[in-house]
Amino acid sequence: MSLTLGEARTRASRISDVSYEIDLDLTDPTSGPASGTFGSTTTVRFASSAPDTFLELTAATDLAVTVNGVALPADLVASSYDGRRLALDGLVDHNVVTVAARVPYVTDGDGMYLFTDPADGETYASAYCGMDVAQRVFACFDQNDLKATVTLAVTADPSWTVVANGRALEDGSDGTDRAAGRWRFATTEVFAIPMFVVCAGPWHSRTWEHAGLPFGWHARRSLAAELDRDFEELRATTTACFDHYATLFAEPMPYDSYDQAFVPGQNWGALESPGCVTYRDELLPRGRVTDLARGQRASVIAHEMAHMWFGNLVTMTWWEDTWLQESFADYMGYRVSADGAGFAGALLQHELLRKPSAYQADERRSTHPVAPEAEDVPDVDAASNNFDAISYSKGNSVLRQLVTWLGDEAFLAGVNAYLGAHRLGNGTLADFMAALDSASDRDVLGWVDVWLRTSGFDTIRVSRDGGAEGVPVVTRDGTRPHRLRLTSYDEGPGGVLVERESTFVDVGDEPVRLEDWAGRVVVPNSHGETFARVVPDPVSWSALVAGLSGIDDDLVRAIVWTTAFDLVHTRLLPTDDFLSLVARHLPHERHVTAVAAVVGRTLDGVVPQRLPASEAARAVDLVADACARGLDGTDDAQVRIELTRGLARTSRDDVLLRGWLSAGVTEHGVELDPALRWRVVHRLAAIGAIDADVIEAERVADGTIDGELGAARALAARPTVEAKAAAWAALAEDDQVSNRRYEALTSGLWSPEQADLLAPWVAAYWQVSPGIAERRGQAFSQVVHRAFPALALTDEQVADLERALAGDLPTVLRRGWEDRLDDLTVAIR
């Protein structure tokens, strides 16, 4: 049962002054990792104004409970525990409850995730928490507004290292004996219990001190070389972001250490647990780290660090204010990675790779205000659906518009007033807006009502008064005030666009006439300052289509590309016209982020959603040709890598691809690192050019988890009934299949070029997925809906999906499927 808003409010009104002493045993030889459970003993101290309440603890066995010094009889414990909640009665003003249990390890990333590294056989046990997940590790009040201190002890293999929310104590302190596998951690400052973390295993660690605090980076032992390779950059990025936040926020970071760990199997890209941030270890790749990957990683580091203030220092009271954490962290992540850590171009990542998805999300039936009302998020399952492109990318964009409209000085003054007033507590939209209103004489509350309390977005249009050479006129369809930049161009010889002027304008109810810009090409919202659909005038769009790759400003060029993404998604731009734009300008695109975005958006969005299956191969061939021509024409090493990745995903030239595998390098000098090598193997498998023996040889030669997953993906990609049936059996019939393996199998299974072959498994996906999602829970439901068939669906298949949606589906899966259906059928508003 998912915690409801009413239950959370009632419990928070009765319970206070909470603290935890947690003792985790990861070593018991009779009931440890080999048997699938670990020992969890928790002592909870709390004040109560009512005689009864409940603790959460999921799927526990061997349960023993003591309340205020009295051990409860086994039959009473059994009757009080329903597998998820433990009812407590007879409480007094101040209570001490101890719960001892065995708790299962997990393979889905929600709870104590157990992983054995195929590279060296080493085992890792890491507790990844979040919404309704801390209860899968220890008995707790699993809600944000019952913040507490935590004192942790862990017993583990003596060869392991353990990191957690608090600072690890030295040997001899409080019984700490690391040589014997006994770790203890200093009592933390209060934090929201869903952000508990512990990571145990034979980590390779690099540590240092900065600003009087211990810092560290940790990775699996088999990734030691990769961590050493990147350590100086990771340390520099961490300290630069930390120091930059110190210039923005008056409140210091409130925790006594700052560890960061690359961990296996985590569902989220990263998790901002106070004192110990965890990242998917895919962010520490083997082989080369491209500039694009470095920039993305830096923005994630800055994002998670922002949460030390927005989320940990001050925590949302209930999940309607997810934006108070995620929107701010997303905005700060790109801002601080650029301004603090020096990763220029971070904003292009947001505009090209993230923001387009927010526009799509805001047109689905599942759209919601950036800041919904609490009653619109009735329980935690519903809240999980709000960790979406609205709360992240749209919220980021809206905050950027707020800063543009309000001014940075007033914005930061309001931020600091909010953080100071609610330090180590909880906050709401009303709290933040009161702080912001006190820092500005503008109508902040009115701005909040139209921007944060209302879903959807406005449209900014450009028209001409007086024909092609007439005066551009900017108008708004909608209700929100917009402050945005306009950039104008003249068409030079050969259609080359020459920038003339860039200016900010305020667009509201009245049209904005640009009298001095008659006859010019106009790019509205040219640096992405606002969140609005852009519809250029036909004269400007024709010139931009012709001269896109000649625009010097990378950000303006990115905005034109994202305008094209939106126009083709809404069918204002015919699909063939979009593909012609790709064919014409992708070979000449010189920013690596734009190359990645255009290739990805075309193959993952346009081809499966906007083309019939019979046209998929033609579109894939067009992308392959554009990448090949780009490789022949560029001398930029980073662009060359990204174009090679695109060609490896799309080429039908098995001689070329086999040659790459044999030589380990392309004819343009791009080395095949493990990720690129597996992309080539996947493509060769998908076009039927290699068999299972070749894939197995590659897996054995790789010898890592990347190889295991790469081989699963490639085997599933083969264009035969037998290969598809084997992949389906592996993912649909095994409830212990891990989240990563499920993702690999489904990403290999589906292909827009194999639509006819895949028809039986599309039908099976509608039938089998609800049961998998129901059995495996919230996080795995997200994995399942992300595995939606990546191919053009027939009318009959869409009808099957609609029939499935008419039935009883788990909340998270329903949301995912409805979103995909809306993307397929979106109409112009």
ChimeraX attribute file (.defattr): number of C-alpha atoms within 10 A of each C-alpha:
attribute: neighborCount
match mode: 1-to-1
recipient: residues
	/A:1	11
	/A:2	14
	/A:3	16
	/A:4	16
	/A:5	19
	/A:6	12
	/A:7	14
	/A:8	19
	/A:9	14
	/A:10	12
	/A:11	21
	/A:12	17
	/A:13	14
	/A:14	14
	/A:15	18
	/A:16	18
	/A:17	13
	/A:18	21
	/A:19	22
	/A:20	24
	/A:21	16
	/A:22	22
	/A:23	20
	/A:24	22
	/A:25	20
	/A:26	20
	/A:27	18
	/A:28	16
	/A:29	9
	/A:30	9
	/A:31	15
	/A:32	18
	/A:33	19
	/A:34	12
	/A:35	12
	/A:36	13
	/A:37	23
	/A:38	23
	/A:39	24
	/A:40	22
	/A:41	22
	/A:42	22
	/A:43	22
	/A:44	22
	/A:45	19
	/A:46	20
	/A:47	17
	/A:48	21
	/A:49	14
	/A:50	15
	/A:51	12
	/A:52	14
	/A:53	19
	/A:54	17
	/A:55	20
	/A:56	24
	/A:57	26
	/A:58	23
	/A:59	16
	/A:60	24
	/A:61	14
	/A:62	10
	/A:63	16
	/A:64	17
	/A:65	22
	/A:66	16
	/A:67	18
	/A:68	14
	/A:69	11
	/A:70	11
	/A:71	14
	/A:72	13
	/A:73	11
	/A:74	13
	/A:75	8
	/A:76	10
	/A:77	18
	/A:78	14
	/A:79	10
	/A:80	15
	/A:81	20
	/A:82	16
	/A:83	14
	/A:84	18
	/A:85	20
	/A:86	22
	/A:87	15
	/A:88	17
	/A:89	13
	/A:90	11
	/A:91	19
	/A:92	15
	/A:93	11
	/A:94	15
	/A:95	16
	/A:96	19
	/A:97	21
	/A:98	21
	/A:99	22
	/A:100	22
	/A:101	23
	/A:102	23
	/A:103	24
	/A:104	23
	/A:105	25
	/A:106	20
	/A:107	22
	/A:108	26
	/A:109	24
	/A:110	28
	/A:111	27
	/A:112	28
	/A:113	22
	/A:114	23
	/A:115	21
	/A:116	13
	/A:117	17
	/A:118	15
	/A:119	16
	/A:120	11
	/A:121	11
	/A:122	16
	/A:123	17
	/A:124	22
	/A:125	25
	/A:126	27
	/A:127	23
	/A:128	29
	/A:129	25
	/A:130	23
	/A:131	22
	/A:132	24
	/A:133	25
	/A:134	27
	/A:135	25
	/A:136	25
	/A:137	33
	/A:138	30
	/A:139	29
	/A:140	25
	/A:141	28
	/A:142	24
	/A:143	24
	/A:144	25
	/A:145	23
	/A:146	25
	/A:147	24
	/A:148	23
	/A:149	18
	/A:150	23
	/A:151	20
	/A:152	23
	/A:153	23
	/A:154	25
	/A:155	23
	/A:156	23
	/A:157	21
	/A:158	16
	/A:159	12
	/A:160	19
	/A:161	19
	/A:162	24
	/A:163	26
	/A:164	28
	/A:165	29
	/A:166	27
	/A:167	22
	/A:168	19
	/A:169	17
	/A:170	15
	/A:171	14
	/A:172	10
	/A:173	13
	/A:174	13
	/A:175	13
	/A:176	20
	/A:177	17
	/A:178	22
	/A:179	12
	/A:180	12
	/A:181	19
	/A:182	18
	/A:183	27
	/A:184	28
	/A:185	22
	/A:186	19
	/A:187	19
	/A:188	22
	/A:189	20
	/A:190	20
	/A:191	29
	/A:192	28
	/A:193	27
	/A:194	21
	/A:195	24
	/A:196	24
	/A:197	27
	/A:198	22
	/A:199	25
	/A:200	22
	/A:201	22
	/A:202	21
	/A:203	25
	/A:204	19
	/A:205	19
	/A:206	17
	/A:207	13
	/A:208	10
	/A:209	12
	/A:210	14
	/A:211	9
	/A:212	8
	/A:213	12
	/A:214	15
	/A:215	21
	/A:216	20
	/A:217	24
	/A:218	24
	/A:219	25
	/A:220	22
	/A:221	18
	/A:222	18
	/A:223	19
	/A:224	15
	/A:225	14
	/A:226	18
	/A:227	24
	/A:228	16
	/A:229	16
	/A:230	13
	/A:231	18
	/A:232	12
	/A:233	15
	/A:234	20
	/A:235	18
	/A:236	12
	/A:237	23
	/A:238	25
	/A:239	18
	/A:240	19
	/A:241	27
	/A:242	21
	/A:243	15
	/A:244	17
	/A:245	21
	/A:246	13
	/A:247	11
	/A:248	13
	/A:249	17
	/A:250	15
	/A:251	16
	/A:252	12
	/A:253	21
	/A:254	18
	/A:255	20
	/A:256	18
	/A:257	23
	/A:258	26
	/A:259	23
	/A:260	27
	/A:261	22
	/A:262	23
	/A:263	26
	/A:264	24
	/A:265	23
	/A:266	25
	/A:267	20
	/A:268	13
	/A:269	12
	/A:270	22
	/A:271	23
	/A:272	23
	/A:273	30
	/A:274	33
	/A:275	28
	/A:276	27
	/A:277	26
	/A:278	28
	/A:279	26
	/A:280	17
	/A:281	18
	/A:282	13
	/A:283	17
	/A:284	21
	/A:285	17
	/A:286	16
	/A:287	15
	/A:288	16
	/A:289	16
	/A:290	16
	/A:291	16
	/A:292	19
	/A:293	15
	/A:294	17
	/A:295	23
	/A:296	20
	/A:297	19
	/A:298	25
	/A:299	30
	/A:300	23
	/A:301	25
	/A:302	29
	/A:303	28
	/A:304	26
	/A:305	27
	/A:306	26
	/A:307	27
	/A:308	25
	/A:309	24
	/A:310	22
	/A:311	29
	/A:312	30
	/A:313	25
	/A:314	25
	/A:315	29
	/A:316	22
	/A:317	22
	/A:318	22
	/A:319	29
	/A:320	25
	/A:321	24
	/A:322	27
	/A:323	28
	/A:324	24
	/A:325	24
	/A:326	25
	/A:327	27
	/A:328	25
	/A:329	28
	/A:330	27
	/A:331	25
	/A:332	25
	/A:333	28
	/A:334	28
	/A:335	21
	/A:336	28
	/A:337	29
	/A:338	20
	/A:339	15
	/A:340	20
	/A:341	23
	/A:342	16
	/A:343	20
	/A:344	13
	/A:345	17
	/A:346	22
	/A:347	21
	/A:348	25
	/A:349	21
	/A:350	22
	/A:351	24
	/A:352	25
	/A:353	19
	/A:354	16
	/A:355	24
	/A:356	21
	/A:357	18
	/A:358	21
	/A:359	22
	/A:360	20
	/A:361	23
	/A:362	19
	/A:363	20
	/A:364	18
	/A:365	12
	/A:366	14
	/A:367	20
	/A:368	21
	/A:369	23
	/A:370	29
	/A:371	25
	/A:372	20
	/A:373	15
	/A:374	16
	/A:375	10
	/A:376	14
	/A:377	20
	/A:378	19
	/A:379	20
	/A:380	20
	/A:381	21
	/A:382	18
	/A:383	20
	/A:384	20
	/A:385	19
	/A:386	25
	/A:387	14
	/A:388	17
	/A:389	22
	/A:390	29
	/A:391	27
	/A:392	25
	/A:393	26
	/A:394	29
	/A:395	31
	/A:396	28
	/A:397	26
	/A:398	23
	/A:399	23
	/A:400	22
	/A:401	21
	/A:402	21
	/A:403	17
	/A:404	17
	/A:405	19
	/A:406	19
	/A:407	12
	/A:408	13
	/A:409	12
	/A:410	18
	/A:411	20
	/A:412	17
	/A:413	19
	/A:414	21
	/A:415	20
	/A:416	19
	/A:417	21
	/A:418	20
	/A:419	24
	/A:420	16
	/A:421	15
	/A:422	16
	/A:423	17
	/A:424	21
	/A:425	21
	/A:426	23
	/A:427	23
	/A:428	22
	/A:429	20
	/A:430	11
	/A:431	16
	/A:432	19
	/A:433	17
	/A:434	16
	/A:435	21
	/A:436	24
	/A:437	18
	/A:438	14
	/A:439	20
	/A:440	16
	/A:441	10
	/A:442	14
	/A:443	10
	/A:444	17
	/A:445	15
	/A:446	11
	/A:447	15
	/A:448	18
	/A:449	13
	/A:450	17
	/A:451	24
	/A:452	20
	/A:453	14
	/A:454	16
	/A:455	16
	/A:456	20
	/A:457	19
	/A:458	17
	/A:459	16
	/A:460	22
	/A:461	19
	/A:462	24
	/A:463	21
	/A:464	20
	/A:465	15
	/A:466	11
	/A:467	12
	/A:468	17
	/A:469	14
	/A:470	16
	/A:471	19
	/A:472	27
	/A:473	19
	/A:474	24
	/A:475	18
	/A:476	22
	/A:477	14
	/A:478	15
	/A:479	13
	/A:480	22
	/A:481	18
	/A:482	22
	/A:483	20
	/A:484	21
	/A:485	18
	/A:486	20
	/A:487	19
	/A:488	20
	/A:489	22
	/A:490	19
	/A:491	17
	/A:492	11
	/A:493	8
	/A:494	8
	/A:495	15
	/A:496	18
	/A:497	22
	/A:498	17
	/A:499	18
	/A:500	12
	/A:501	12
	/A:502	16
	/A:503	10
	/A:504	15
	/A:505	16
	/A:506	15
	/A:507	17
	/A:508	18
	/A:509	13
	/A:510	10
	/A:511	14
	/A:512	16
	/A:513	17
	/A:514	18
	/A:515	12
	/A:516	9
	/A:517	19
	/A:518	19
	/A:519	21
	/A:520	23
	/A:521	28
	/A:522	30
	/A:523	25
	/A:524	27
	/A:525	24
	/A:526	24
	/A:527	22
	/A:528	23
	/A:529	23
	/A:530	24
	/A:531	28
	/A:532	22
	/A:533	20
	/A:534	23
	/A:535	19
	/A:536	21
	/A:537	19
	/A:538	14
	/A:539	18
	/A:540	24
	/A:541	19
	/A:542	13
	/A:543	19
	/A:544	25
	/A:545	20
	/A:546	17
	/A:547	20
	/A:548	25
	/A:549	20
	/A:550	17
	/A:551	19
	/A:552	13
	/A:553	11
	/A:554	17
	/A:555	20
	/A:556	21
	/A:557	24
	/A:558	26
	/A:559	21
	/A:560	23
	/A:561	25
	/A:562	22
	/A:563	20
	/A:564	23
	/A:565	23
	/A:566	20
	/A:567	19
	/A:568	20
	/A:569	26
	/A:570	18
	/A:571	14
	/A:572	13
	/A:573	15
	/A:574	14
	/A:575	18
	/A:576	13
	/A:577	13
	/A:578	20
	/A:579	17
	/A:580	14
	/A:581	16
	/A:582	24
	/A:583	20
	/A:584	17
	/A:585	21
	/A:586	24
	/A:587	23
	/A:588	21
	/A:589	23
	/A:590	21
	/A:591	19
	/A:592	21
	/A:593	27
	/A:594	25
	/A:595	25
	/A:596	20
	/A:597	21
	/A:598	24
	/A:599	25
	/A:600	14
	/A:601	17
	/A:602	20
	/A:603	22
	/A:604	15
	/A:605	19
	/A:606	20
	/A:607	25
	/A:608	23
	/A:609	22
	/A:610	23
	/A:611	18
	/A:612	15
	/A:613	21
	/A:614	14
	/A:615	15
	/A:616	23
	/A:617	16
	/A:618	13
	/A:619	22
	/A:620	23
	/A:621	15
	/A:622	18
	/A:623	27
	/A:624	24
	/A:625	19
	/A:626	22
	/A:627	29
	/A:628	18
	/A:629	16
	/A:630	23
	/A:631	23
	/A:632	11
	/A:633	12
	/A:634	17
	/A:635	12
	/A:636	12
	/A:637	16
	/A:638	18
	/A:639	26
	/A:640	24
	/A:641	21
	/A:642	24
	/A:643	28
	/A:644	24
	/A:645	21
	/A:646	26
	/A:647	26
	/A:648	25
	/A:649	22
	/A:650	26
	/A:651	22
	/A:652	20
	/A:653	16
	/A:654	17
	/A:655	10
	/A:656	14
	/A:657	21
	/A:658	16
	/A:659	14
	/A:660	19
	/A:661	18
	/A:662	10
	/A:663	12
	/A:664	16
	/A:665	15
	/A:666	16
	/A:667	11
	/A:668	14
	/A:669	11
	/A:670	18
	/A:671	19
	/A:672	22
	/A:673	16
	/A:674	18
	/A:675	17
	/A:676	23
	/A:677	20
	/A:678	25
	/A:679	22
	/A:680	26
	/A:681	27
	/A:682	26
	/A:683	25
	/A:684	27
	/A:685	25
	/A:686	27
	/A:687	18
	/A:688	15
	/A:689	18
	/A:690	19
	/A:691	13
	/A:692	14
	/A:693	10
	/A:694	13
	/A:695	23
	/A:696	17
	/A:697	11
	/A:698	19
	/A:699	20
	/A:700	12
	/A:701	10
	/A:702	17
	/A:703	14
	/A:704	17
	/A:705	17
	/A:706	19
	/A:707	22
	/A:708	19
	/A:709	19
	/A:710	27
	/A:711	28
	/A:712	26
	/A:713	28
	/A:714	29
	/A:715	27
	/A:716	28
	/A:717	28
	/A:718	27
	/A:719	20
	/A:720	14
	/A:721	11
	/A:722	11
	/A:723	16
	/A:724	24
	/A:725	15
	/A:726	14
	/A:727	22
	/A:728	19
	/A:729	10
	/A:730	17
	/A:731	20
	/A:732	16
	/A:733	11
	/A:734	11
	/A:735	13
	/A:736	12
	/A:737	15
	/A:738	19
	/A:739	21
	/A:740	18
	/A:741	21
	/A:742	25
	/A:743	20
	/A:744	22
	/A:745	26
	/A:746	25
	/A:747	20
	/A:748	23
	/A:749	29
	/A:750	23
	/A:751	23
	/A:752	25
	/A:753	24
	/A:754	22
	/A:755	22
	/A:756	14
	/A:757	15
	/A:758	22
	/A:759	15
	/A:760	13
	/A:761	17
	/A:762	20
	/A:763	14
	/A:764	13
	/A:765	19
	/A:766	20
	/A:767	14
	/A:768	13
	/A:769	20
	/A:770	21
	/A:771	14
	/A:772	19
	/A:773	22
	/A:774	16
	/A:775	13
	/A:776	17
	/A:777	17
	/A:778	25
	/A:779	21
	/A:780	24
	/A:781	25
	/A:782	19
	/A:783	21
	/A:784	24
	/A:785	22
	/A:786	17
	/A:787	20
	/A:788	18
	/A:789	23
	/A:790	22
	/A:791	26
	/A:792	26
	/A:793	22
	/A:794	14
	/A:795	9
	/A:796	10
	/A:797	15
	/A:798	15
	/A:799	12
	/A:800	16
	/A:801	21
	/A:802	15
	/A:803	11
	/A:804	16
	/A:805	17
	/A:806	10
	/A:807	10
	/A:808	9
	/A:809	17
	/A:810	19
	/A:811	17
	/A:812	24
	/A:813	26
	/A:814	19
	/A:815	19
	/A:816	21
	/A:817	21
	/A:818	18
	/A:819	20
	/A:820	19
	/A:821	17
	/A:822	17
	/A:823	19
	/A:824	17
	/A:825	15
	/A:826	15
	/A:827	12
	/A:828	10
	/A:829	5
